[in-house]
Amino acid sequence: MTVPAPPDAAPPAFDLLPALIRTPDGRIRQWTTGAERLYGWPRQSALGQSAHTLLDTEPAEPAEAIGAALRRDGVWQGRVHQRKADGQRLDLAAHWSVAADSPTEVLEVAIDPGNAGSTEAAYRLAAIVDSSEEAIIGKDLAGRVTSWNRAAEQMLGYTAAEIIGRPIALVLPDRLLAEEAAILERIGRGEPVARHESTRRRKDGTIVPIFLSISPVRDAAGRIVGAATIARDISDRIHMREALRTSQMELVHVSRLSELGQIASALAHEVNQPLAAIANYAAAGRRTLAAGNGAGAATALERIGQQAGRGGEIVQRLRDFMRKRPTETRPEPLAEVIEESLSLALIGMHERPIRLTRWLDPAAGTAVLDRIQIEQVLFNLLRNAIEAMAEAPQQELTVATRRREGNRVEIAIADTGPGLPETVRARLFQPFVTTKANGLGIGLSICRGIVQAHDGTLTAEPNPGGGTIFRITLPASCAAVPDPRNV
């Protein structure tokens, strides 16, 4: 849509439009010159007033239906009766909409169909459409472009002259052609189309991510004749989202490296055991060879190989724990994930009087998760539980799983430590909240972020027998696999 310049100097197009912007609580934040002319209230008298009280607005549809349309589609069109400053009632065509990327304020535009100046009003509406920062595209039910504002030209590269009358498919990636046909069918039946993220193809072939809302266009008789699309380029938002995801991955990796320091000395002790055994078996092998005992030497070599494998397993677990990579979720057996986390968390704890109990529900056999990330969460919770019981007379660590409603599984980790102080419990998962003298207070915050990224939850509660219980819920996979190691 290309709007010629008016013959005389005029205020900005939006100010000419009979329009107001109201805040979430209904107060008028902006009141145009067009609204002053239509309703009779000067701007200073209208600003800050309740829009519906000032205008005594009576929509033709229930308020609940209008609110639902604004939340679902971002736009509502219909008839309203409103009051002028002199008390006269007006029967108006209304177009209410919310911002595509910040649905906190509502723009109300009113057109008086009986006004002799309706042509001027139509011009004003065309002017605001053309000057909008968002791409506004009209199309008929056959998918042919009927209007194309300047923002659409800038976003997609086609001028209005180039594309009006041509199929909207020109700007659609091939994978969206069937979806577009289905949307037009729904619009033709009068069904709503929810606002959503999508993509479009520019004239130069590049793909642009957009956030769009689609609403029906009706003729004077009320028949649906097409659709109007309001689209905003969200490339910056996508870039920010990716940057945030990268930063989160960096933070998670740094957290893993920080936790690595907690087990470095214990790991050295653990690896030293197979190394010492290898040295002993090597010495024994030399003696048996010197004595001409080939069978004894072979046995010593076999034991050396076993101890070398044990040491390699310890190092591999550590390498997996430190590995930095993108999130990759897939069905994983919970028992294996728990066992690997326990084997790492219990390094160096053999001399502690810790009683470990496993209650693994066969019905909670598998969950959809990123193995490395969830093992990090479990390691953190297990080490916290072990440290919390350091001075406890009874040190009982329990790990349990069970199937939950809604296709979920739960992992519970319980300890018999002193429990959480009441002042800490409410803020436990906030950054920089810790019960440790030398703790940074970021571990549990990161753990909850990881679990929430898996569409799960992480909570803490007092253990009835003393101590704390942490509960993790995760999406279950389609099939539960019984685990033979259930104890």
C-alpha positions as CSV (number, residue, x, y, z in Angstrom):
1,M,0.0,0.0,0.0
2,T,1.5,3.3,-1.1
3,V,-0.1,6.5,0.3
4,P,0.4,9.8,-1.5
5,A,1.4,12.8,0.6
6,P,-1.5,15.0,1.6
7,P,-1.9,18.3,-0.3
8,D,-1.5,20.4,2.9
9,A,0.9,20.1,5.7
10,A,-0.4,17.7,8.3
11,P,0.6,16.3,11.7
12,P,2.1,12.8,11.8
13,A,-0.2,10.1,10.5
14,F,-0.8,8.5,13.8
15,D,-1.9,11.7,15.5
16,L,-4.5,12.2,12.8
17,L,-6.0,8.8,13.5
18,P,-8.9,8.7,16.1
19,A,-6.9,6.5,18.5
20,L,-5.8,6.0,22.0
21,I,-3.3,3.8,23.8
22,R,-4.2,2.4,27.2
23,T,-2.0,0.7,29.8
24,P,-2.7,-2.7,31.3
25,D,-4.9,-1.2,34.0
26,G,-7.0,0.7,31.4
27,R,-5.5,4.2,31.8
28,I,-5.1,6.4,28.7
29,R,-1.4,6.9,28.0
30,Q,-1.8,8.5,24.6
31,W,-4.7,10.5,23.1
32,T,-4.4,11.7,19.5
33,T,-5.6,14.8,17.8
34,G,-8.0,12.6,15.9
35,A,-9.4,11.3,19.2
36,E,-9.9,14.9,20.4
37,R,-11.9,15.7,17.2
38,L,-14.0,12.5,17.4
39,Y,-14.8,12.5,21.1
40,G,-14.5,16.1,22.1
41,W,-12.2,15.7,25.2
42,P,-8.9,17.6,25.0
43,R,-5.7,15.6,25.4
44,Q,-4.9,16.9,28.9
45,S,-8.4,16.0,30.1
46,A,-8.2,12.4,28.7
47,L,-4.7,11.4,29.7
48,G,-4.6,9.2,32.9
49,Q,-8.4,8.6,32.8
50,S,-9.9,5.1,32.5
51,A,-10.6,4.7,28.8
52,H,-13.8,2.7,29.3
53,T,-15.1,4.9,32.0
54,L,-14.4,8.2,30.1
55,L,-16.0,6.9,26.9
56,D,-18.6,4.7,28.5
57,T,-17.5,2.0,26.1
58,E,-20.1,-0.7,25.3
59,P,-18.7,-3.3,22.9
60,A,-21.0,-5.5,20.8
61,E,-19.2,-8.6,22.2
62,P,-18.6,-9.6,25.8
63,A,-15.5,-8.3,27.4
64,E,-14.3,-11.9,28.1
65,A,-14.4,-12.7,24.4
66,I,-12.6,-9.5,23.4
67,G,-9.9,-10.2,26.0
68,A,-9.5,-13.7,24.8
69,A,-9.1,-12.5,21.2
70,L,-6.5,-10.0,22.2
71,R,-4.5,-12.6,24.1
72,R,-4.8,-15.2,21.4
73,D,-4.6,-13.2,18.2
74,G,-3.3,-9.9,19.2
75,V,-6.2,-8.1,17.5
76,W,-10.0,-7.6,17.9
77,Q,-12.4,-5.9,15.4
78,G,-16.0,-5.1,16.0
79,R,-18.6,-2.5,16.8
80,V,-18.6,-0.4,20.0
81,H,-20.9,2.3,21.3
82,Q,-19.0,5.2,23.0
83,R,-19.9,8.6,24.5
84,K,-18.6,12.0,23.4
85,A,-17.8,14.8,25.7
86,D,-21.3,16.4,25.0
87,G,-23.0,13.2,25.9
88,Q,-23.8,12.1,22.3
89,R,-23.6,8.3,21.7
90,L,-21.5,7.1,18.8
91,D,-21.8,3.8,16.9
92,L,-18.2,3.1,15.8
93,A,-16.2,0.4,14.0
94,A,-13.3,-0.5,16.3
95,H,-9.9,-2.0,15.8
96,W,-8.1,-2.9,19.0
97,S,-4.6,-4.5,18.9
98,V,-1.6,-5.2,21.1
99,A,2.1,-4.9,20.2
100,A,3.5,-8.1,18.6
101,D,6.4,-8.3,20.9
102,S,5.1,-6.6,24.1
103,P,1.5,-7.3,24.7
104,T,1.1,-5.0,27.7
105,E,-0.7,-2.0,26.1
106,V,-3.7,-1.9,23.8
107,L,-4.1,0.4,20.8
108,E,-7.7,1.4,20.2
109,V,-8.6,2.9,16.8
110,A,-12.2,4.0,16.0
111,I,-13.8,4.9,12.7
112,D,-17.2,6.5,12.4
113,P,-18.8,4.8,9.3
114,G,-21.6,7.4,9.1
115,N,-19.2,10.3,9.1
116,A,-19.0,12.2,5.9
117,G,-15.3,12.4,6.4
118,S,-14.9,8.7,6.3
119,T,-12.7,8.9,3.2
120,E,-10.4,11.2,5.2
121,A,-10.5,8.6,8.0
122,A,-9.6,5.9,5.6
123,Y,-6.7,7.9,4.4
124,R,-5.5,8.4,7.9
125,L,-5.7,4.7,8.6
126,A,-3.8,4.0,5.4
127,A,-1.2,6.5,6.5
128,I,-0.6,4.8,9.8
129,V,-0.4,1.4,8.2
130,D,2.2,2.7,5.8
131,S,4.3,4.4,8.5
132,S,4.1,1.4,10.8
133,E,7.5,-0.1,11.9
134,E,5.9,-3.5,11.6
135,A,5.3,-5.2,8.2
136,I,1.5,-5.2,7.5
137,I,0.5,-7.4,4.6
138,G,-2.9,-8.0,3.2
139,K,-3.9,-11.0,1.1
140,D,-7.1,-12.5,-0.3
141,L,-8.3,-16.0,0.5
142,A,-6.5,-17.3,-2.6
143,G,-3.2,-16.2,-1.2
144,R,-2.6,-13.2,-3.5
145,V,-1.1,-10.1,-2.0
146,T,-3.5,-7.1,-1.8
147,S,-1.5,-4.6,0.3
148,W,2.1,-4.2,1.3
149,N,3.4,-1.4,3.4
150,R,6.9,0.2,3.5
151,A,8.0,-1.9,6.5
152,A,7.2,-5.1,4.5
153,E,9.3,-3.7,1.6
154,Q,12.3,-3.1,4.0
155,M,11.9,-6.5,5.7
156,L,11.4,-8.7,2.6
157,G,13.0,-6.7,-0.2
158,Y,10.0,-6.6,-2.6
159,T,8.4,-3.3,-3.5
160,A,4.6,-3.0,-3.3
161,A,4.6,-2.6,-7.1
162,E,6.5,-5.9,-7.5
163,I,4.4,-8.1,-5.3
164,I,0.8,-6.8,-5.1
165,G,-1.3,-9.2,-7.1
166,R,1.3,-12.0,-6.9
167,P,1.1,-15.1,-4.6
168,I,2.3,-14.7,-1.0
169,A,4.2,-18.0,-1.6
170,L,7.0,-15.8,-3.0
171,V,8.1,-15.0,0.5
172,L,7.4,-18.4,2.1
173,P,10.1,-21.1,2.6
174,D,9.0,-24.3,0.8
175,R,8.3,-26.1,4.1
176,L,5.7,-23.5,5.0
177,L,3.6,-23.7,1.9
178,A,1.2,-26.3,3.3
179,E,0.9,-24.5,6.6
180,E,0.0,-21.2,4.8
181,A,-2.8,-23.0,2.8
182,A,-4.2,-24.4,6.1
183,I,-4.0,-20.9,7.7
184,L,-6.0,-19.4,4.8
185,E,-8.6,-22.2,5.1
186,R,-9.0,-21.5,8.9
187,I,-9.3,-17.7,8.2
188,G,-11.9,-18.4,5.6
189,R,-13.9,-20.4,8.1
190,G,-13.6,-17.6,10.7
191,E,-11.3,-19.6,13.0
192,P,-8.6,-17.7,14.9
193,V,-4.9,-18.1,14.3
194,A,-2.7,-17.7,17.3
195,R,0.3,-15.4,17.2
196,H,3.5,-17.3,16.6
197,E,7.1,-17.3,15.5
198,S,7.8,-18.2,11.9
199,T,10.2,-17.4,9.0
200,R,9.9,-15.7,5.6
201,R,12.2,-15.6,2.6
202,R,13.5,-12.3,1.4
203,K,13.9,-11.4,-2.3
204,D,17.6,-12.2,-2.1
205,G,16.8,-15.7,-0.8
206,T,17.9,-15.2,2.8
207,I,15.6,-16.3,5.6
208,V,14.3,-13.8,8.2
209,P,12.8,-14.9,11.5
210,I,9.5,-13.1,12.4
211,F,6.8,-12.9,15.0
212,L,3.4,-12.5,13.4
213,S,-0.3,-12.2,14.0
214,I,-3.0,-13.0,11.5
215,S,-6.5,-11.7,11.5
216,P,-9.5,-11.9,9.1
217,V,-10.4,-9.0,6.8
218,R,-14.1,-8.4,6.3
219,D,-16.0,-6.4,3.7
220,A,-18.8,-3.9,4.4
221,A,-21.3,-6.8,4.6
222,G,-19.2,-8.6,7.2
223,R,-18.0,-11.4,4.9
224,I,-14.4,-12.6,5.3
225,V,-12.6,-11.7,2.1
226,G,-8.9,-12.0,3.1
227,A,-6.4,-11.9,5.9
228,A,-4.1,-9.2,7.4
229,T,-0.7,-10.2,8.7
230,I,1.3,-8.0,11.1
231,A,4.9,-9.2,11.3
232,R,8.0,-8.0,13.1
233,D,11.6,-9.0,12.3
234,I,12.9,-10.8,15.4
235,S,16.5,-11.4,14.2
236,D,17.9,-9.4,17.1
237,R,15.8,-11.4,19.6
238,I,17.0,-14.7,18.1
239,H,20.6,-13.6,18.2
240,M,20.1,-12.5,21.9
241,R,18.5,-15.9,22.6
242,E,21.4,-17.8,21.1
243,A,23.9,-15.6,23.0
244,L,22.1,-16.3,26.2
245,R,22.1,-20.0,25.5
246,T,25.8,-19.8,24.8
247,S,26.4,-17.9,28.0
248,Q,24.4,-20.4,30.0
249,M,26.4,-23.3,28.5
250,E,29.6,-21.4,29.4
251,L,28.3,-21.0,33.0
252,V,27.4,-24.6,33.2
253,H,30.9,-25.6,32.0
254,V,32.6,-23.3,34.5
255,S,30.4,-24.8,37.2
256,R,31.6,-28.3,36.2
257,L,35.2,-27.2,36.3
258,S,34.6,-25.6,39.7
259,E,33.1,-28.8,41.0
260,L,36.1,-30.7,39.5
261,G,38.3,-28.9,42.1
262,Q,36.3,-30.4,44.9
263,I,37.2,-34.0,43.9
264,A,40.7,-33.5,42.5
265,S,42.5,-34.8,45.7
266,A,40.1,-37.6,46.1
267,L,40.5,-38.6,42.5
268,A,44.3,-38.6,42.9
269,H,43.9,-41.0,45.8
270,E,41.5,-43.2,43.8
271,V,43.8,-43.4,40.7
272,N,46.8,-44.1,42.9
273,Q,45.2,-47.4,44.0
274,P,45.2,-49.1,40.6
275,L,48.7,-47.5,39.9
276,A,50.0,-49.0,43.1
277,A,48.5,-52.4,42.3
278,I,50.0,-52.3,38.8
279,A,53.4,-51.7,40.3
280,N,53.0,-54.6,42.8
281,Y,51.8,-56.9,40.0
282,A,54.7,-55.9,37.8
283,A,57.2,-56.7,40.6
284,A,55.5,-60.0,41.1
285,G,55.6,-60.7,37.4
286,R,59.4,-60.1,37.3
287,R,59.9,-62.5,40.2
288,T,57.8,-65.2,38.7
289,L,59.6,-64.9,35.4
290,A,63.0,-65.0,37.1
291,A,61.8,-68.2,38.8
292,G,60.7,-69.7,35.5
293,N,57.0,-69.6,36.5
294,G,55.3,-68.6,33.2
295,A,51.8,-69.2,34.5
296,G,52.4,-66.9,37.4
297,A,53.7,-64.2,35.1
298,A,50.7,-64.5,32.9
299,T,48.4,-64.1,35.9
300,A,50.3,-61.0,37.0
301,L,50.0,-59.5,33.5
302,E,46.3,-60.2,33.5
303,R,45.9,-58.4,36.8
304,I,47.9,-55.4,35.5
305,G,45.5,-55.2,32.6
306,Q,42.5,-55.2,34.9
307,Q,44.0,-52.4,37.1
308,A,44.9,-50.4,34.1
309,G,41.3,-50.7,32.9
310,R,40.0,-49.6,36.3
311,G,42.2,-46.5,36.2
312,G,41.1,-45.7,32.7
313,E,37.4,-45.9,33.7
314,I,38.0,-43.3,36.5
315,V,39.8,-41.0,34.1
316,Q,37.1,-41.4,31.5
317,R,34.3,-40.6,33.9
318,L,36.2,-37.4,34.8
319,R,36.7,-36.5,31.1
320,D,32.9,-37.0,30.4
321,F,32.1,-34.8,33.4
322,M,34.3,-32.0,32.0
323,R,33.2,-32.3,28.4
324,K,31.7,-29.1,26.9
325,R,29.1,-29.6,24.2
326,P,25.6,-28.5,23.2
327,T,22.5,-30.0,25.0
328,E,21.4,-33.3,23.4
329,T,18.3,-34.9,25.0
330,R,17.3,-38.4,24.3
331,P,15.8,-41.4,26.2
332,E,18.3,-42.6,28.8
333,P,18.1,-45.4,31.4
334,L,17.8,-43.6,34.8
335,A,19.6,-46.4,36.7
336,E,22.7,-46.0,34.6
337,V,22.7,-42.2,34.9
338,I,22.3,-42.6,38.7
339,E,25.1,-45.2,39.0
340,E,27.6,-43.1,37.0
341,S,26.8,-40.1,39.2
342,L,27.1,-42.1,42.4
343,S,30.5,-43.6,41.3
344,L,31.9,-40.1,40.7
345,A,30.3,-38.5,43.8
346,L,31.5,-41.3,46.1
347,I,35.2,-41.0,45.0
348,G,37.3,-40.7,48.2
349,M,34.4,-41.5,50.5
350,H,35.2,-45.2,51.2
351,E,36.3,-44.4,54.7
352,R,33.2,-42.5,55.6
353,P,30.4,-44.5,57.4
354,I,27.9,-43.7,54.6
355,R,25.1,-46.2,54.2
356,L,23.8,-46.0,50.6
357,T,20.3,-47.2,49.8
358,R,18.8,-47.3,46.3
359,W,15.0,-47.6,45.6
360,L,14.7,-47.7,41.8
361,D,11.2,-48.1,40.5
362,P,11.1,-50.3,37.3
363,A,8.2,-48.1,36.0
364,A,10.6,-45.1,36.0
365,G,13.1,-46.9,33.8
366,T,13.9,-44.1,31.3
367,A,13.7,-40.4,31.0
368,V,14.3,-37.8,28.2
369,L,17.5,-35.9,29.2
370,D,20.9,-34.8,28.4
371,R,23.0,-37.4,30.2
372,I,26.1,-35.2,30.9
373,Q,24.0,-32.3,32.2
374,I,21.7,-34.4,34.5
375,E,24.7,-36.3,35.8
376,Q,26.2,-32.9,36.7
377,V,23.0,-32.1,38.6
378,L,23.0,-35.4,40.4
379,F,26.7,-35.1,41.2
380,N,26.1,-31.7,42.7
381,L,23.2,-32.9,44.8
382,L,24.9,-36.0,46.0
383,R,28.1,-34.2,47.0
384,N,26.0,-31.6,48.9
385,A,24.2,-34.5,50.7
386,I,27.5,-36.2,51.6
387,E,29.1,-32.9,52.8
388,A,26.0,-32.1,54.8
389,M,26.3,-35.4,56.7
390,A,30.0,-35.0,57.6
391,E,29.3,-34.5,61.3
392,A,26.0,-36.5,61.5
393,P,26.0,-39.6,63.8
394,Q,24.1,-41.5,61.2
395,Q,25.0,-40.9,57.6
396,E,22.3,-42.4,55.4
397,L,22.2,-41.5,51.7
398,T,19.1,-42.6,49.8
399,V,18.5,-42.4,46.0
400,A,15.0,-43.3,44.8
401,T,13.1,-43.1,41.6
402,R,9.4,-43.4,40.8
403,R,6.9,-42.9,38.0
404,R,4.7,-39.8,38.4
405,E,1.4,-38.7,36.8
406,G,1.6,-36.8,33.5
407,N,4.3,-39.0,32.0
408,R,6.9,-37.8,34.4
409,V,9.6,-39.5,36.4
410,E,11.1,-38.4,39.8
411,I,14.5,-38.8,41.3
412,A,14.8,-38.2,45.0
413,I,18.0,-37.7,46.9
414,A,17.7,-37.8,50.7
415,D,20.3,-37.3,53.4
416,T,20.3,-37.3,57.2
417,G,22.3,-34.1,57.8
418,P,21.2,-31.2,59.9
419,G,18.7,-29.9,57.3
420,L,18.2,-26.5,55.8
421,P,17.8,-23.4,58.0
422,E,14.4,-21.8,57.6
423,T,16.0,-18.5,56.4
424,V,17.8,-20.3,53.6
425,R,15.1,-22.7,52.5
426,A,12.9,-20.0,50.8
427,R,15.9,-18.6,48.8
428,L,17.8,-21.9,48.3
429,F,17.8,-21.8,44.5
430,Q,18.6,-18.1,44.2
431,P,22.2,-17.3,43.0
432,F,24.8,-16.6,45.8
433,V,22.7,-18.3,48.6
434,T,24.7,-21.0,50.4
435,T,25.0,-22.8,53.7
436,K,28.7,-23.6,53.1
437,A,31.4,-21.4,54.7
438,N,33.4,-21.4,51.4
439,G,30.6,-21.9,49.0
440,L,29.8,-19.6,46.0
441,G,26.1,-20.2,46.1
442,I,25.7,-20.8,42.4
443,G,25.6,-24.6,42.2
444,L,21.9,-25.1,43.1
445,S,20.9,-22.2,40.9
446,I,22.6,-23.7,37.9
447,C,21.1,-27.1,38.8
448,R,17.6,-25.7,38.7
449,G,18.3,-23.9,35.4
450,I,19.5,-27.2,33.9
451,V,16.5,-29.1,35.1
452,Q,14.0,-26.4,34.0
453,A,15.7,-26.4,30.5
454,H,14.7,-30.1,30.4
455,D,11.0,-29.1,31.1
456,G,11.5,-30.4,34.7
457,T,11.4,-29.2,38.3
458,L,13.9,-29.2,41.2
459,T,12.6,-28.8,44.7
460,A,13.8,-29.3,48.3
461,E,11.9,-30.3,51.4
462,P,12.8,-31.4,55.0
463,N,13.4,-35.1,55.5
464,P,11.0,-36.4,58.1
465,G,13.8,-38.4,59.7
466,G,16.1,-35.3,59.7
467,G,18.1,-33.8,56.8
468,T,16.9,-32.8,53.4
469,I,15.2,-34.4,50.3
470,F,15.8,-33.0,46.8
471,R,13.3,-34.0,44.2
472,I,13.9,-33.8,40.4
473,T,11.1,-34.4,37.9
474,L,11.8,-35.0,34.3
475,P,9.8,-36.0,31.2
476,A,9.5,-39.8,30.9
477,S,10.2,-41.5,27.6
478,C,7.4,-43.4,25.9
479,A,8.5,-46.8,27.3
480,A,9.6,-47.6,30.8
481,V,12.4,-50.2,30.9
482,P,12.7,-52.3,34.1
483,D,16.2,-52.2,35.6
484,P,17.7,-55.5,36.8
485,R,19.8,-53.7,39.3
486,N,16.8,-52.5,41.3
487,V,17.5,-53.0,45.0
